[in-house]
Amino acid sequence: MRTRQKRFAEAIALYDQARTESSDRFRPLVDASLANALILSGDLTRARSTLDALAVPSDPSQQAQLQRTRGRLLLAENKPAEALVLYQQLANAPVNGDEGFYRAWALDGISKSESALGNEAQAAQALDQAIDVFDKARAKFRSDEFKMGLFSDLQVVFERAIGMHTRLGQPAKAFDVSERSRARALLDAVAGRAEIGNGEAVALDAATLQTMLRPDEVVVAYHALPDRLMAWVLSNEGVREATLPVAVKRADLARLVDAYRDALINLKPATDVGDKIGTLLLAPLEIPAGKRIIIVPHGPLHYLPFQALRLDGQYLIERNPISIAPSISIAAKLAERTPTVAAQLVAFGNPTINPDVADPLPGAEREVHELSKQFPGATLFFKDQANKSNFTASAPKARLLHVAAHAVADTLDPLHSKVLLADENGQPNYLEAKDVLGMDLSGTAMIALSACESGLGRVEDGDEVLGFTRSFLSAGTSTLLASLWPVSDAATETLMTTLYDDLAKGEQVQDAMRDAQRAVLANPETAHPFFWAPFNLIGNWRLTVQK
């Protein structure tokens, strides 16, 4: 832990202590870890003496780990040719019982060695092979936590591969690597629900995605590297890299997004900042007005309301229908699985909860009554009946599911984010994100969480957005509406009733969402983006409801 925190002096002291207390069998692993910490701290002399003093361990996996550490030291000592030979030997000597990780890390070492020798094409090729091996290894594990942890560690590999393919003038390959790095545990879950092939998730490449896009559809994919933001535009004509005017570091991007969200939430003037961010993130894309945009955010951009950015003197939602996707592979699979759905609505409104916890939501009740007029036979739950027991029983049968209630985002432990459904037997019984993960919602085409901050969560390094977005899509939902900040009761009522009116007429959900946000924007009293921009349309952007 101290090594990962870059507190190397403490890490080295702890490893020194561990050496004195370790068994003979375990000591080689301690020594290898100590050497890694010494390399990272810059003490190459002691790292060399530590490694040279080690006997060759009998365990093959320990031998492989030690070889990897020796390779790291050779690279740090600026001896890439020697490191290359060592890593090639390691890559060609499989370890029994290993899932492929040693070979993958050896290929990563080959890539670093080739790069140091000036052989960028060979370096990129080795890195692509490493990612392939990691993917095959990942598929063998069932634990989401393990996959997310593994992919968090691997982000530095993906980032290097993106940079290499970009330098080599290969935008499609850079895009493919970015897509492969995204939301892998979620992609596995979506693939499993959709019963695609053997359930193993495969990220779609640019060439395949290109054939799935219609002429009026454009995918915009971002990737926040530590030192700059990458952007690609994918259409049915191919993929191109967009050159952004400024190299924005990931940390600066996070501050920019936080500042804009803060301005919107506090009803501060937003047009100037919206213009500036639009000029930075949207103008270089050169996307014509009217095109349907599917935005694939990355890192801090998951919290950015793209609809409220400005371009050509307009908010983006005024010139283009837009939606959000955790990855375009996921969205494309969802769009293929659920193109149309029956007009069958289940809705929950204004749950009765302890007034000490939250105020009643009469607007939410009106909202549900109003939007349900377009859906004869709708099943509606209000007040005491808008509870978790009824949700659990009714949600899997719903085609369209609407929840108008309070919600609380837990960014520290996102699976405990909760929708405040009605108290039962005098006790709180809220719907938590972890409850949704265990449900089968593969028959539910759309869920609208008409609630505060329902779209917030924590973004993991593997670009997994944990929280309700992750839970509902994993459970099988095709399309999700969720909010990025506390919402206005009255404005949300207008937005949702407009949305459902459009859906009932057979409008595509992306058009319905655009019309709904523009309806709130058109009212001078609710023209500020705080009122109309909190909701994101996530997932299947093509969904239509049968008339």
C-alpha positions in Angstrom: 0.0 0.0 0.0 2.8 2.4 0.9 4.5 1.7 -2.5 1.2 2.5 -4.3 0.9 5.7 -2.3 4.5 6.6 -3.5 5.6 6.6 0.2 8.7 4.6 -0.7 10.8 5.2 2.4 8.0 3.7 4.6 7.4 0.9 2.1 11.1 -0.1 2.1 11.3 -0.1 5.9 8.3 -2.4 6.1 9.7 -4.7 3.5 13.0 -4.8 5.4 11.0 -5.8 8.5 9.1 -8.4 6.6 12.3 -10.0 5.4 13.4 -10.7 8.9 10.1 -12.3 9.8 9.4 -14.2 6.6 9.6 -17.9 6.0 12.3 -19.1 3.5 9.6 -20.0 1.0 8.0 -16.6 1.1 11.2 -14.5 1.4 11.9 -14.3 -2.4 8.5 -12.6 -2.9 9.4 -10.1 -0.2 12.8 -9.5 -1.8 11.2 -9.0 -5.3 8.7 -6.5 -3.8 11.5 -4.7 -1.9 13.5 -4.5 -5.2 10.4 -3.0 -7.0 10.1 -0.3 -4.2 13.8 0.5 -4.5 13.6 0.8 -8.3 10.6 3.2 -8.0 12.3 5.2 -5.3 15.4 5.6 -7.6 17.8 3.6 -5.4 19.0 1.4 -8.3 22.3 0.5 -6.5 20.6 -1.2 -3.6 17.9 -2.7 -5.9 20.8 -4.3 -8.0 22.5 -5.6 -4.9 19.2 -7.0 -3.5 18.5 -8.9 -6.7 22.0 -10.1 -7.3 22.1 -11.6 -3.8 19.0 -13.7 -4.4 19.2 -17.5 -5.0 17.0 -18.8 -7.8 13.8 -19.9 -6.1 12.4 -23.4 -6.9 8.8 -22.2 -7.5 8.3 -21.4 -11.2 5.9 -18.5 -10.5 8.4 -16.9 -8.1 11.1 -17.3 -10.8 8.8 -15.5 -13.2 8.1 -12.7 -10.8 11.8 -12.3 -10.1 12.5 -12.1 -13.8 9.9 -9.4 -14.3 11.6 -7.4 -11.5 15.0 -7.9 -13.0 13.6 -6.6 -16.3 12.2 -3.5 -14.6 15.7 -2.8 -13.1 17.4 -3.2 -16.4 15.1 -0.7 -18.0 15.6 1.7 -15.1 19.4 1.2 -15.6 18.9 2.3 -19.2 19.8 -1.2 -20.6 16.8 -1.9 -22.9 18.5 -4.4 -25.1 19.3 -6.6 -22.1 15.8 -6.1 -20.8 14.3 -7.1 -24.1 16.2 -10.5 -24.1 15.0 -11.2 -20.6 11.4 -10.3 -21.3 11.3 -12.4 -24.5 12.6 -15.4 -22.5 9.8 -14.8 -19.9 7.1 -14.4 -22.5 8.1 -17.7 -24.1 8.3 -19.7 -20.9 4.7 -20.3 -19.7 4.2 -20.8 -15.9 2.0 -23.8 -15.0 -1.2 -22.9 -13.4 -0.8 -19.2 -14.3 -3.8 -17.5 -16.1 -1.5 -15.7 -18.5 -0.6 -12.8 -16.4 3.2 -13.4 -16.4 3.2 -13.7 -20.2 1.1 -10.5 -20.4 3.4 -8.5 -18.2 6.4 -9.9 -20.1 4.8 -8.6 -23.3 4.3 -5.2 -21.6 8.1 -5.3 -20.7 8.9 -6.2 -24.3 6.9 -3.1 -25.4 8.7 -0.8 -23.0 12.1 -2.2 -24.1 11.3 -1.8 -27.8 10.0 1.7 -27.2 13.3 2.6 -25.4 15.2 1.2 -28.4 13.1 3.5 -30.7 11.0 0.7 -32.2 7.5 2.2 -31.8 5.7 -0.2 -34.2 7.1 -3.3 -32.5 6.4 -1.7 -29.1 2.7 -1.1 -30.1 2.4 -4.7 -31.4 3.7 -6.2 -28.2 1.3 -4.0 -26.2 -1.6 -5.1 -28.3 -0.6 -8.7 -27.6 -0.4 -8.0 -23.9 -3.9 -6.6 -23.9 -5.2 -9.7 -25.8 -3.7 -12.0 -23.1 -5.1 -9.9 -20.3 -8.5 -10.1 -21.9 -8.4 -13.9 -22.1 -7.3 -14.1 -18.5 -10.0 -11.7 -17.4 -12.7 -13.8 -19.0 -11.9 -16.7 -16.7 -12.8 -14.9 -13.5 -16.4 -14.4 -12.3 -15.8 -11.8 -9.6 -16.7 -8.3 -10.6 -14.5 -6.9 -7.8 -11.5 -8.9 -9.1 -12.2 -7.8 -12.7 -12.5 -4.1 -11.7 -9.3 -4.4 -9.5 -7.4 -6.0 -12.4 -8.6 -3.5 -14.9 -7.7 -0.6 -12.6 -4.1 -1.9 -12.5 -4.1 -2.3 -16.3 -5.2 1.3 -17.2 -1.6 2.4 -17.5 -1.1 -0.3 -20.1 -4.2 0.9 -22.1 -3.1 4.5 -21.8 0.4 3.7 -23.2 -1.2 1.7 -26.1 -3.5 4.6 -26.9 -0.6 7.0 -26.9 1.5 4.7 -29.2 -1.2 4.2 -31.8 -1.9 7.9 -31.8 1.8 8.7 -32.4 1.8 6.0 -35.2 -1.1 7.8 -36.9 -3.5 4.9 -36.3 -6.7 6.5 -34.9 -8.9 3.4 -35.4 -6.5 1.3 -33.3 -6.3 4.0 -30.6 -10.1 4.1 -30.5 -10.3 0.3 -30.3 -7.9 0.2 -27.3 -9.9 2.9 -25.6 -13.1 1.0 -26.1 -11.5 -2.2 -24.8 -10.5 -0.4 -21.6 -14.0 0.7 -20.7 -16.5 -0.7 -18.2 -15.4 -4.3 -18.7 -17.3 -5.8 -15.7 -20.5 -4.1 -17.0 -19.9 -5.3 -20.5 -19.6 -8.8 -19.2 -22.9 -8.4 -17.3 -24.7 -6.9 -20.3 -23.4 -9.8 -22.5 -24.6 -12.3 -20.0 -28.1 -10.9 -19.8 -28.3 -10.7 -23.6 -27.0 -14.2 -23.9 -24.6 -13.1 -26.7 -22.6 -16.1 -27.8 -21.2 -17.9 -24.8 -21.8 -14.9 -22.6 -18.2 -13.7 -22.9 -18.1 -10.0 -23.5 -16.2 -8.8 -26.6 -15.6 -5.1 -27.1 -16.6 -4.2 -30.7 -13.9 -2.7 -32.9 -14.3 0.5 -34.9 -14.8 -1.4 -38.2 -17.7 -3.4 -36.7 -19.3 -0.4 -35.0 -19.1 1.6 -38.2 -21.4 -0.9 -40.0 -23.9 -0.7 -37.1 -24.3 3.1 -37.2 -26.9 4.9 -39.3 -26.0 7.8 -41.6 -27.4 10.3 -39.1 -25.6 8.9 -36.0 -22.2 9.9 -34.7 -20.2 8.4 -31.8 -17.9 10.8 -29.8 -15.5 8.9 -27.5 -13.2 10.6 -25.1 -10.3 9.2 -23.1 -8.7 11.2 -20.3 -5.0 10.4 -20.3 -2.9 11.8 -17.4 -1.4 14.5 -19.6 -4.1 15.2 -22.2 -7.6 14.4 -23.4 -8.1 12.3 -26.5 -11.3 12.4 -28.6 -12.5 10.3 -31.6 -15.4 10.7 -33.9 -16.9 7.5 -35.3 -19.5 7.4 -38.0 -20.6 5.0 -40.7 -17.8 6.4 -42.8 -15.0 5.6 -40.4 -13.2 6.9 -37.4 -11.0 10.0 -37.0 -9.1 11.6 -34.2 -10.2 15.1 -33.2 -7.4 17.5 -32.4 -8.3 19.5 -29.2 -6.9 23.0 -29.0 -5.3 22.6 -25.6 -3.7 19.5 -23.9 -5.9 19.3 -20.8 -4.4 17.2 -18.0 -6.8 14.7 -16.3 -6.6 16.6 -13.0 -7.3 19.9 -14.7 -10.3 18.4 -16.5 -11.7 17.2 -13.2 -11.4 20.7 -11.7 -13.1 22.2 -14.9 -16.0 19.8 -14.6 -16.5 20.4 -10.9 -16.4 24.2 -11.4 -19.1 24.0 -14.2 -21.3 21.6 -12.2 -21.0 24.0 -9.2 -22.0 26.9 -11.3 -25.1 25.1 -12.6 -26.2 23.7 -9.2 -25.9 27.1 -7.6 -27.8 28.8 -10.5 -24.8 31.0 -11.4 -24.5 32.5 -14.9 -23.6 29.6 -17.1 -23.5 30.7 -20.7 -19.9 32.0 -20.8 -18.4 28.8 -19.1 -20.7 26.6 -21.3 -19.3 28.4 -24.4 -15.7 27.9 -23.2 -16.0 24.2 -22.5 -18.0 23.8 -25.7 -15.2 25.4 -27.7 -12.7 23.1 -26.0 -14.6 19.8 -26.2 -17.1 20.1 -29.0 -16.0 22.6 -31.6 -13.0 20.5 -32.8 -15.3 17.5 -33.5 -16.9 19.4 -36.4 -20.2 17.6 -36.1 -23.1 19.2 -38.1 -26.3 20.3 -36.4 -29.0 17.7 -36.5 -26.7 14.6 -36.3 -27.6 12.2 -33.5 -24.6 12.1 -31.0 -23.8 9.2 -28.7 -21.2 10.5 -26.2 -18.9 8.0 -24.6 -17.3 10.0 -21.6 -14.3 9.0 -19.7 -13.0 9.7 -16.2 -14.3 13.1 -14.9 -16.4 13.6 -18.0 -19.0 11.2 -16.6 -20.1 14.0 -14.4 -20.4 16.6 -17.1 -23.8 17.6 -18.5 -22.9 17.6 -22.2 -26.4 18.8 -23.2 -25.6 22.1 -21.3 -22.4 22.8 -23.2 -22.7 25.5 -25.9 -21.7 25.6 -29.6 -22.5 28.2 -32.2 -24.3 30.3 -29.6 -26.7 27.4 -28.7 -26.8 24.7 -26.1 -25.8 21.4 -27.6 -29.3 20.0 -26.9 -30.8 22.7 -29.2 -28.8 21.6 -32.2 -28.3 17.8 -31.7 -30.2 14.9 -30.1 -27.7 13.3 -27.6 -27.3 10.4 -25.3 -24.6 8.9 -23.1 -23.0 5.4 -23.2 -20.6 3.9 -20.7 -19.1 2.2 -23.8 -20.3 2.2 -27.3 -20.0 -1.6 -27.4 -22.5 -1.8 -24.5 -24.9 0.8 -26.0 -24.8 -1.0 -29.4 -25.6 -4.4 -27.9 -28.5 -2.8 -25.9 -29.8 -1.0 -29.1 -29.8 -4.3 -31.0 -31.5 -6.2 -28.2 -34.4 -3.8 -27.5 -35.3 -1.7 -30.6 -39.0 -1.4 -29.7 -41.1 -2.1 -26.6 -44.8 -2.4 -25.8 -46.5 0.7 -24.2 -46.8 -0.9 -20.8 -46.0 1.4 -17.9 -45.4 0.8 -14.2 -44.8 4.0 -12.1 -44.0 4.9 -8.5 -44.7 8.4 -7.2 -44.3 10.4 -4.0 -43.5 7.6 -1.6 -44.5 8.2 2.0 -41.4 8.5 4.1 -40.5 10.0 7.5 -40.9 13.8 7.2 -37.7 14.1 9.2 -35.8 12.4 6.3 -37.3 14.3 3.4 -40.2 16.5 2.3 -43.2 15.1 0.4 -43.1 15.4 -3.4 -46.6 16.4 -4.6 -45.1 17.4 -8.0 -43.9 13.8 -8.4 -47.4 12.5 -7.8 -48.8 14.9 -10.4 -46.0 14.0 -12.8 -46.9 10.3 -12.6 -50.7 10.9 -13.0 -50.0 13.2 -16.0 -47.6 11.0 -17.9 -49.7 7.8 -17.3 -52.6 9.3 -19.3 -50.8 8.3 -22.5 -50.5 4.7 -21.3 -53.9 3.0 -20.8 -53.8 0.2 -18.2 -50.7 1.7 -16.4 -49.9 0.3 -13.0 -49.4 3.1 -10.5 -48.2 3.1 -6.9 -48.4 6.2 -4.7 -47.6 7.1 -1.2 -47.6 4.0 1.1 -48.0 1.7 -1.9 -44.9 3.1 -3.6 -42.7 0.8 -1.5 -39.8 -1.6 -2.1 -42.0 -4.7 -1.9 -44.2 -3.5 -4.7 -41.1 -2.4 -6.7 -39.5 -5.8 -6.3 -42.7 -7.6 -7.4 -43.6 -5.3 -10.3 -40.4 -4.0 -11.8 -39.4 -7.3 -13.6 -42.7 -7.3 -15.4 -42.6 -3.7 -16.5 -41.6 -2.6 -20.0 -41.4 1.1 -19.0 -40.6 1.8 -15.4 -40.8 5.3 -13.9 -39.8 6.2 -10.3 -40.5 9.7 -9.1 -39.0 9.9 -5.6 -36.1 11.2 -3.5 -32.7 9.6 -4.0 -29.4 9.8 -2.2 -26.1 9.1 -3.9 -23.4 7.5 -1.8 -20.1 8.2 -3.7 -18.0 6.4 -1.0 -20.0 3.2 -1.2 -22.0 3.6 -4.4 -23.9 0.3 -4.1 -25.5 1.8 -1.0 -26.9 4.7 -3.1 -30.7 4.6 -2.5 -34.1 5.6 -3.8 -36.3 6.5 -0.9 -39.3 4.3 -1.4 -42.1 4.3 1.1 -41.5 3.1 4.7 -43.0 -0.3 5.4 -44.3 -1.4 8.9 -43.2 2.0 10.2 -39.6 1.3 9.2 -37.4 2.7 6.3 -37.1 0.1 3.5 -35.2 1.9 0.7 -34.2 0.6 -2.6 -30.4 0.4 -2.8 -28.2 0.0 -5.9 -27.0 -3.4 -4.6 -30.7 -4.6 -4.4 -31.1 -3.9 -8.1 -27.9 -5.9 -9.1 -29.7 -9.1 -7.9 -32.9 -8.5 -10.0 -33.6 -9.7 -13.5 -34.8 -6.6 -15.4 -34.0 -8.0 -18.9 -37.6 -7.4 -19.9 -37.6 -3.8 -18.8 -36.7 -1.6 -21.7 -36.5 1.8 -20.0 -36.2 3.0 -16.4 -36.6 6.7 -15.6 -35.2 7.6 -12.2 -37.0 11.0 -11.7 -35.0 11.7 -8.6 -32.0 13.7 -7.3 -28.5 12.6 -8.1 -29.6 9.1 -9.3 -26.9 9.1 -11.9 -24.0 9.9 -9.6 -21.6 7.2 -8.4 -17.9 6.6 -8.2 -15.8 6.3 -11.4 -13.2 3.5 -10.9 -9.9 3.5 -12.8 -11.3 0.9 -15.2 -14.0 3.5 -16.0 -16.7 1.6 -14.2 -19.3 4.0 -12.9 -20.6 2.3 -9.8 -24.0 3.2 -8.6 -27.5 3.0 -10.0 -26.3 3.3 -13.7 -24.2 0.2 -13.3 -26.8 -1.7 -11.3 -29.8 -1.1 -13.7 -27.8 -1.8 -16.9 -26.2 -4.9 -15.3 -29.7 -6.1 -14.3 -30.8 -6.0 -17.9 -32.3 -2.6 -18.4 -31.8 -1.2 -21.9 -32.3 2.5 -21.5 -31.8 4.6 -18.3 -32.7 8.2 -17.4 -30.7 9.4 -14.4 -29.8 12.8 -12.9 -26.5 14.4 -12.1 -27.6 16.8 -9.4 -30.6 17.7 -7.2 -33.6 18.3 -9.4 -36.5 20.9 -9.4 -39.8 19.2 -8.7 -41.8 21.4 -11.0 -39.3 21.5 -13.9 -38.9 17.7 -13.7 -42.7 17.3 -14.0 -42.7 19.3 -17.3 -39.7 17.4 -18.6 -41.0 13.9 -17.8 -44.6 14.6 -19.1 -43.2 15.9 -22.4 -40.8 12.9 -22.7 -43.6 10.4 -22.2 -46.0 12.3 -24.6 -43.3 11.9 -27.3 -42.7 8.3 -26.5 -46.4 7.5 -26.7 -46.5 9.0 -30.2 -43.7 6.6 -31.3 -40.8 9.1 -31.1 -37.3 7.7 -30.7 -36.2 8.2 -27.1 -33.3 10.4 -28.1 -35.7 12.8 -29.8 -38.1 12.6 -26.9 -35.4 13.5 -24.5 -34.3 16.5 -26.6 -37.9 17.8 -26.9 -38.4 17.4 -23.1 -35.3 19.3 -22.2 -36.0 22.0 -24.8 -39.6 22.3 -23.3 -38.2 23.3 -19.9 -35.5 25.5 -21.5 -38.3 27.4 -23.4 -39.8 28.7 -20.2 -38.0 31.8 -19.1 -38.4 30.9 -15.4 -36.6 27.5 -16.0 -34.2 28.5 -18.8 -31.1 28.0 -16.6 -29.5 24.6 -17.2 -30.0 23.8 -13.6 -33.7 23.1 -14.4 -33.5 21.2 -17.7 -29.9 19.7 -17.9 -29.6 17.3 -14.9 -31.0 14.2 -16.7 -28.8 12.0 -18.9 -30.2 9.5 -21.3 -28.0 6.4 -21.0 -27.7 3.2 -23.0 -30.0 2.4 -25.9 -30.5 5.7 -27.7 -32.8 4.2 -30.4 -35.6 2.8 -28.2 -39.1 3.4 -29.5 -42.5 2.6 -27.9 -45.2 0.9 -29.9 -48.2 3.2 -30.4 
